[in-house]
Amino acid sequence: MNEKQNDINKRYNELLRPYYQKYNCRKGQLCHYTDLDCLQNIIQNDELWLSRREYINDVEEIDYSYSLLSDVFKQNNTDKQVMDEILKCLEENKQYVFCLSTEMDVANQWMAYSKNNGYCICFDRKQLILHFGKISNFEVKGGKVNYDRSAICKIFELLTEYFKDVLSEDTSNLLSILNQRNVTELFVLYYGLIKKENYRYENEYRFSVINRNLLKSEYRNRNGILIPYIKIKVENEKLPISKIIIGPTIKDEKAKLGLLELLEKYGYNNVNVEFSKMHMR
C-alpha cells in the first residue's frame, strides 16, 4: 500500500472512529419488531431473514442516499469514470439487511413494524454480533444507522477519494484486486447505513451482507408486495435471544403460555417472555 493510500486510510479511520465509538458499542440489547409468523419461523429454524434493501419500509431511503452521493460528486468535481464505477458497484452488489432498534418496547416501533399486535425479539447485542461473525461465505457488517447529513457527506467524500485511488492501481496485482474488492464492499455497506434525520427516533441498527449469488433469493408477501430475502443461519447454534415482548394490544395470557411452550420445544429455555408495558388500543 502506497503512502497516499496510508494517508487515506488514516483519515478514514479518524473520521469514522467517533461515529463508531458513539453508536456501535457492543453493550445492551438490539430489538427486532415483527409479526407472529416471522417470530415462529425464527424460533423453529434458528434463522434470520435479511431483506433486499430496496424493499424495506422507508421508500425514500435509496433516493436519499443517491441524492447525497450525487451532491458530493458535484461539489468535488468527481471524475466521470470514478462516478460511473461507484454507481456500477452500488447497482451490481445487492445488499440484504436485518433491521433492529436499540429501543425496547416503544410506541413508534410497535406502530411502524408490528401494527401493535406483534412481538419484540430482544437480542444480546454482543452475542448477536459474534453470531453473525460465524456465518460462512459472507462477511456480515453491523452498524448504527447514520442520520447526520453532514457526517454522511464527509464519509462519502473520503470513500470517493479512496475509491478513486484504488481504481488507479494495476489490476493485474492480487493486492490491488483485493483493495478494489474491499473498498467496493465498504462503499456498498456504508451506503446502506443512511436514513433521513426525521427517522432518528428509530435508533436503528442494521446487519447487512452483499449476496454475490451465493444464496438464492426467496420471496415473501408483505402488504401485497413480494419482498426478496435470504436466509442466514449458523448451524448447530441457537440465536442469542434474551427476551420476547408481546405487543401492547395482546392481553390474553394464552399468548404467553403458547410462546413459552414453543420456546421450550425448540431449546430456548432461558428466554424471558413478558407483556408490553405500553397501553395502546
C-alpha positions in Angstrom: 0.0 0.0 0.0 1.5 3.3 -1.0 1.9 6.5 1.0 -1.3 8.1 -0.4 -3.4 5.1 0.5 -2.0 5.0 4.0 -2.9 8.7 4.4 -6.5 8.0 3.1 -6.9 5.0 5.4 -5.7 7.1 8.4 -8.1 9.9 7.6 -10.9 7.4 7.1 -10.3 5.7 10.4 -10.1 9.1 12.2 -13.4 10.2 10.6 -15.3 7.0 11.5 -13.8 6.4 15.0 -16.0 9.0 16.8 -19.1 7.7 15.0 -18.4 4.0 15.9 -17.4 4.8 19.5 -20.7 6.8 19.9 -23.1 4.4 18.2 -21.6 1.0 17.8 -20.7 -0.1 21.4 -21.5 -3.8 21.9 -23.4 -3.5 25.2 -27.1 -3.7 25.6 -30.0 -5.1 23.6 -31.0 -5.0 19.9 -34.7 -5.3 19.3 -36.4 -6.7 16.2 -40.2 -5.9 15.9 -42.1 -8.4 13.9 -45.3 -10.4 13.5 -46.1 -13.8 14.9 -45.4 -15.8 11.7 -41.8 -14.4 11.5 -41.2 -15.0 15.2 -42.4 -18.6 14.9 -40.0 -19.1 11.9 -37.1 -17.6 13.8 -37.6 -19.9 16.8 -38.3 -23.1 14.9 -35.4 -22.8 12.4 -32.8 -20.7 14.3 -32.5 -18.5 11.2 -32.9 -14.8 10.4 -34.3 -13.3 7.2 -32.4 -10.4 5.5 -34.5 -8.4 3.1 -33.2 -6.6 0.0 -32.6 -3.1 1.0 -34.6 -1.6 -1.9 -37.8 -3.2 -0.4 -37.6 -2.1 3.2 -40.2 0.2 4.7 -38.7 3.7 4.0 -39.4 4.0 0.3 -37.4 7.3 0.1 -34.2 5.8 1.6 -32.5 4.7 -1.6 -33.3 8.1 -3.3 -32.0 10.0 -0.3 -28.7 8.1 -0.3 -28.3 8.6 -4.0 -29.0 12.4 -3.7 -26.4 12.9 -1.1 -23.8 10.9 -3.1 -24.7 13.0 -6.2 -24.2 16.2 -4.2 -20.7 15.0 -3.1 -19.8 14.2 -6.7 -20.9 17.7 -7.9 -19.2 19.6 -5.1 -15.9 17.8 -5.6 -16.0 17.7 -9.4 -15.6 13.9 -9.3 -14.2 12.3 -12.5 -16.9 10.7 -14.6 -15.1 7.4 -14.7 -15.0 7.3 -10.9 -18.7 8.2 -10.6 -19.7 5.5 -13.2 -17.6 2.8 -11.4 -19.1 3.7 -8.0 -22.7 3.7 -9.3 -22.0 0.5 -11.1 -20.7 -1.2 -7.9 -23.8 0.0 -6.0 -26.1 -1.4 -8.6 -24.4 -4.7 -9.0 -23.8 -5.5 -5.4 -27.2 -6.2 -4.0 -27.4 -5.6 -0.2 -29.6 -7.5 2.2 -30.3 -6.2 5.6 -31.7 -7.2 9.0 -33.1 -4.2 10.8 -33.3 -3.7 14.6 -33.6 -0.9 17.1 -31.7 -0.1 20.2 -35.1 0.9 21.7 -37.1 -1.7 23.6 -40.9 -1.6 23.9 -41.6 1.8 22.4 -44.8 3.0 20.7 -43.3 4.2 17.4 -41.7 0.8 16.7 -44.9 -1.1 17.6 -46.9 1.0 15.3 -44.5 1.0 12.4 -43.3 -2.6 12.3 -45.8 -4.8 14.0 -49.1 -3.0 13.9 -49.3 -3.0 17.7 -50.1 -6.7 17.8 -46.7 -8.1 17.0 -43.7 -9.2 19.0 -40.4 -7.6 20.0 -37.5 -10.0 19.9 -34.6 -8.8 22.1 -31.1 -10.0 21.3 -28.0 -9.6 23.4 -26.0 -7.1 21.2 -22.5 -8.5 21.8 -23.7 -12.1 21.3 -25.6 -11.3 18.1 -22.5 -9.6 16.6 -20.5 -12.7 17.4 -23.2 -14.9 16.0 -23.2 -13.1 12.7 -19.4 -13.3 12.6 -19.7 -17.1 12.4 -21.7 -17.0 9.1 -19.8 -18.9 6.5 -19.3 -17.5 2.9 -20.4 -14.0 4.0 -18.9 -11.0 5.7 -21.7 -9.6 7.7 -21.3 -5.9 8.7 -23.2 -4.4 11.6 -23.7 -0.7 12.4 -25.9 2.0 13.7 -27.7 3.9 11.0 -26.4 7.4 10.4 -28.9 10.3 10.3 -26.4 13.1 10.3 -26.3 14.6 6.8 -23.0 16.4 7.3 -21.2 13.3 8.6 -22.7 11.2 5.8 -21.3 13.6 3.2 -17.9 13.8 4.8 -17.6 10.0 4.7 -18.8 9.9 1.1 -16.1 12.4 0.2 -13.4 10.2 1.7 -14.8 7.0 0.3 -14.9 8.5 -3.1 -11.3 9.6 -2.8 -10.3 6.1 -1.5 -12.2 4.5 -4.4 -10.5 6.7 -7.0 -7.1 5.9 -5.6 -7.6 2.2 -5.6 -9.2 2.3 -9.1 -6.0 3.7 -10.5 -4.0 0.7 -9.3 -2.7 -2.1 -11.6 -5.5 -4.7 -11.6 -3.1 -7.5 -12.5 -1.7 -7.3 -9.0 -3.5 -9.5 -6.5 -3.2 -6.9 -3.7 -4.8 -4.3 -6.0 -7.7 -6.6 -6.8 -8.3 -7.2 -3.1 -8.1 -3.5 -2.4 -10.7 -2.8 -5.1 -13.0 -5.5 -3.6 -12.6 -4.2 -0.1 -13.3 -0.6 -1.0 -16.3 -1.7 -3.1 -17.8 -3.6 -0.1 -17.0 -0.7 2.2 -18.8 1.7 -0.1 -21.8 -0.5 -0.6 -22.2 -1.4 3.1 -21.8 2.1 4.3 -24.3 3.3 1.6 -26.8 1.0 3.3 -26.5 2.7 6.8 -28.1 6.0 5.8 -31.6 7.5 6.6 -33.1 10.9 6.8 -32.9 13.0 10.0 -36.6 12.6 10.7 -36.1 8.8 11.2 -33.6 9.4 14.0 -36.2 8.4 16.6 -36.0 4.8 15.4 -32.4 4.5 16.7 -31.9 1.8 14.0 -29.1 -0.8 14.0 -28.5 -3.0 10.9 -26.7 -6.1 9.9 -26.1 -6.3 6.2 -24.4 -8.6 3.6 -23.7 -8.4 -0.1 -25.1 -11.5 -1.7 -23.0 -12.4 -4.7 -25.4 -15.2 -5.8 -24.1 -17.4 -3.0 -27.7 -17.8 -1.8 -30.8 -17.8 -3.9 -33.2 -15.1 -3.0 -36.6 -16.3 -1.8 -39.8 -14.2 -1.7 -42.4 -13.4 0.9 -45.6 -11.3 0.9 -45.8 -8.1 2.7 -48.9 -5.9 2.1 -49.3 -7.3 -1.3 -45.7 -6.9 -2.4 -43.2 -9.7 -2.9 -40.1 -9.0 -0.9 -36.8 -10.7 -1.9 -34.9 -12.1 1.1 -32.1 -14.5 2.0 -32.0 -16.9 5.0 -28.9 -16.7 7.3 -28.2 -19.4 9.8 -25.3 -20.7 11.9 -25.5 -24.5 12.0 -26.0 -26.1 15.4 -26.3 -22.8 17.3 -29.2 -21.1 18.9 -29.8 -17.4 18.3 -28.9 -15.2 21.3 -32.4 -14.2 22.2 -32.7 -12.9 25.7 -36.3 -11.7 25.9 -39.5 -11.6 23.8 -42.1 -8.8 24.5 -45.7 -9.4 23.5 -47.3 -6.5 21.7 -49.4 -3.9 23.6 -52.8 -4.9 22.1 -52.4 -8.6 23.0 -53.7 -9.2 26.6 -54.6 -12.8 26.5 -52.5 -14.9 28.9 -52.6 -17.8 26.4 -50.3 -15.8 24.1 -47.6 -16.0 26.7 -48.3 -19.6 27.6 -48.2 -20.7 23.9 -45.0 -18.8 23.2 -43.3 -20.3 26.3 -44.3 -23.8 25.1 -42.9 -23.1 21.6 -39.6 -21.8 23.1 -39.2 -24.8 25.3 -39.9 -27.2 22.4 -37.1 -25.7 20.3 -34.5 -25.4 23.0 -34.9 -21.7 24.0 -35.4 -22.5 27.7 -33.8 -19.3 29.2 -35.8 -16.7 27.2 -37.9 -14.4 29.2 -41.4 -13.6 27.9 -43.4 -10.6 29.1 -46.2 -8.4 28.0 -45.6 -4.9 26.8 -45.8 -2.1 29.4 -47.3 0.2 26.7 -51.1 1.0 27.0 -52.4 1.1 23.4 -55.6 0.1 21.7 
